[in-house]
């Protein structure tokens, strides 16, 4: 199946997202569409608190963080060595 994008701005945005995530344009578009569909499926209550809105925004941003090739361990993140001694 083919999809033809005839809007230069949309095409540039898709390429920019793909570059920033290190993925193909097709994958960037797929991820973006899935994310938007998921957001649309969430029920938004009229009196939703600011905290809930902020937490959703944080969750959305965290979901877009690319995975690292050599991620740090929990101890490395907290600053402890393998013996539980602080390294900082």
N, C-alpha and C positions, 0 to 999 in steps of 0.2 A: 504494500500500500504506500502511496505517496502523499505527502502534504506539501503544498507549495506556499511559501511565505512571501507575500508580495509587498511587504512593508519593510523598508530599509531599517528603520529604528528597531523593529521587533527582531529582525535578523541580527543586528549588531548586539542587542541585549542578550540574545541566545548565545552568540559567540563569546561575549564577555563572561557570561556565567559559566560556560563550558571551560574557558581558559582558567578562570579563578578556581574552579573545582578540580581541574585536571581530568576532565571527562569529555566525552564526545558531545557534540551539539544535540544529537538525538537523545542522549541520556540526560542532558541538562533540561531539555524540554519535558521529557518524561517525568523526571523528579519534580519539576515545578508544577506540572499539571496534577500529579498525584497529591502534592502538598495542598494545592488550591482546592481540589475535590474534598480532601480530608477536612479542610477548614470549613467548607460549605456544609459538610454533613454534621458539624458540631452545632448543637442547639445553643443559640445565644439568647440568654434571658435579658429582658429589658433593663432590669435593675442589677445587672452583674457588677460586682464590686471592682474597684480599680486594681485590687490585688490579683484577682483572677485574670484580668486583662493583662497585667504585667507578667504574670507567671506564664500565660500562653505565649506572649512575645518572647520571653526567655527560652521557652521550650522550642519554639519555632527556630530561633537563632541557633540553639544548641544542636538541633537536628540537621543543620546545614554545615556543621563543622566537619571538614574532611578527616578521615582516619589517617593516622601517622604510620609510617613504615616501621619505626621502632618506638612504640609508645612507652612512656615512663611507667614504672610500677607504682603502686599506691604509696609505698615507702619512699620512693624517689620524689614523688610529688610532695609528700609531707616533710621530706628532708631527713629521713632516717636511713641508716645503713642496714645490712642484713642482721646485725646484732641489736637493733633497736636504739642505736646511739645516734643522737642528732648530728647531721653532717654540716649544718649551717651555723 
